[in-house]
Amino acid sequence: MDYKQLIIRGISYSQTQSGAYALLLEHEETHIKLPVVIGNFEAQSISLGLEKDIHPPRPLTHDLFTKFIVSANYELVSVIIYQIVDGVFFSNINFKNKANDEELILDARTSDAVAMAVRFDAPIFTTQQVLSEAGILLELEDVAKEEQSFSETVQSEDTLKSLSMEELQKLLDEAVKEEDYDTALEIQEEIKRRKKKID
């Protein structure tokens, strides 16, 4: 089957469901976006998996499963979002045994599959049918609005810019300790921006 590779464009608060987030996946060639509604825990887990630099004091469920996969001598090869039924996406996680190349395919919620894929830097694919049924083509104006609404939900950038590196590091440590990973990611971004300027 001819699969279409998706990249993660971002995570924002869902405009349609209270307390939920929208994971935005995109097919790079056509710029068709695939919005997937996910829960708060999965949103945090995907964000942390993408960040790599922030480590929670105790392993999250996806981190625990990642360690198990590695210990069992498997690797996560890919994630395939193969179907959508009544607005619900269906996905498979494809594993391979490093010793004998034996394949293992597990059915998974799309949010969990993506959270695992980011931890293994594995590609995410979908079918043309799923893209046709659930994909949307956002205009540049819509993307700008979406990015703006996302930035409004996190801590004010101006507040972070006024803090010293020492204060930022202290805030980051505190946010991780309190398991407030959304704030931690924002602080981490500000620290990275400053380090790039120094380099």
N, C-alpha and C positions, 0 to 999 in steps of 0.2 A: 504494500500500500504506500502511496505517496504522502508521506507525513510533512507537515509544515512546522518549522521550528519557531518557537515563541521565546521572547525575552521578557524579563520582568521590567515593567515601566514604572511601577510605584505602588504604594498602598495608601489609601486615603479613607477617611470616614465615609461610610455608605450614606448616600443622600436618601435612599429608599427604605432602609431598615435601621431602626434605632439600636444602638449598641453594637452594630456590625461594621465591618470594614469592607472596602472593595479592593481586591487585588487586580491590578491592571496588567494583563499580558498583551504583547504585541507581536504580530507577524511582521518582521522588519521589511520584507520586500513590498508588501501591499499597504503597510501601516494600519492594517485592520486590528482593532483592539478587542480583547476578550475580557470583559469585566466579570470577576468571580467573587461572589459575596462570601466572606469568611468571618470567623469569630475573632474576638479580641486576643485570645491565647495564641491562635494560629498566626495572626498578624504580627504579634510580638516575636514569635518563634521564627517566622520568615525574615523579619527585620534583623534579628540577631544573627541568623545564619548568613545573611548578606554582609553584615558589618564585619564579622571575623575578629575584630579587635576587642569587642566587649564580651566578657565571659561572666555569666551569672555565678553567684557563689555556690549554687547546687545545680547539677545538670537538669535541663528540661527534658521532657519525655522524648523529643526528637533527638536530643544529644545522646540520651541513653540508648535509643534504638540504633543510632549511628555507631556507637561503640560496640554494640552487639554484632552488627553487620560486619564490621572490620574484624572483630575477634573471631567470627565464624568463617573468615577468609573469603568473604564475598565483597563485591563492589557494586555500587548502584550505577547502572549503565545509562538509563534514561527514564523519563516519565512520559506517558502518553495519555492525553486527555482524549478519549476515543468516542465519547457519546454525551449528549445532553437530552434529558427527559424531564419534561415539566419544570424547566429552569434549573435542574440539578445536573451538575457535571459528573461524569464517571471517568475514573482514571486508573491506570495500571502503573505500578513501579516495577521496572525490569532490572533484575539483579543477575550477576554472573559470578560463578565460583572461580576464584583465581587459580585453584589447583587443577580442576578438570574441565573448565569452561562450561560447566553445566548451567543452564539458564533457569531462573526462578522468576515467575511473574505473580505479583500480589495485587489484588484489588485494593484501592485506597480512596479515601476522600481526596479531592483535588487539593485542598488546603494542606493536608498532611503530606501528600506527594510532593508538592512544591517545597514545603519546609525541609523535606529530606533531600530533594534535588540540589538546593542551594548549599547544603552541607557537603555534598560530594562534587560540586561544580558540574553537575550532570545536565545535559540538555533536556528541554521540555518541548514536546511535540504535540500537535493536534492534527485532526483530519480536515480536509477541505469542507466536509459536510458540517462539522462543528463550527468552523469559521463562518460558513454561510448562514447557519441557523442563529448563532449567538453573537457573531462579530459585529462591531460597530466602527464606522469610520468617523473619528472625531475631527472636526475642523480645528485649525490652529488656535482660534479664539476660545473654543471649548476647552482645549488642553490648558491654555493659560489660566482660564477660570478655575479649572480643576486643581492646578498646581497652587493657585492663590488660596483656594479654600483649604487645601491641605496645610499650607504654611500658617494659616490663621489658627489652626487647631493646636499647634505646638508652641512651645515657649517662645516669646518674642526674641527675634534675632538681635534687636537693638540692646536688650537687656544683657544678652550673652556677650556682645561686642564690648560692653563697658567693663567687663570683668577681666582681671588679670589671669594669666595662664595658671597660676597657683590656685586661684579661686575656682577656675573652671575645673581643674583636676579634682579639687575637693568636692565640688558639686557632682562631678561624674561618679566619684567613689560612693557618694551618698545615694545617688539615684540608683546605682547598681545594687547597693546594700538594701535599699527599699523596694527593689525589683520594679522600679519605674523605668522600664526600658525605652519607652517613647522619648522621655526627657533625656535619658542617657545617650540615645542616638543623636539627638539634636546637639548636645554638648560636644559629643565626639566629632561631629561635622565641623563645629566652630574651631575646635583644636586642630583638626586637619587643615582647615583653611589657613590658619595662622602659620602652621609648620610649612605649608607650601610657599607662603610669602617669604619666610626666612630662607628657605632653600633657593 
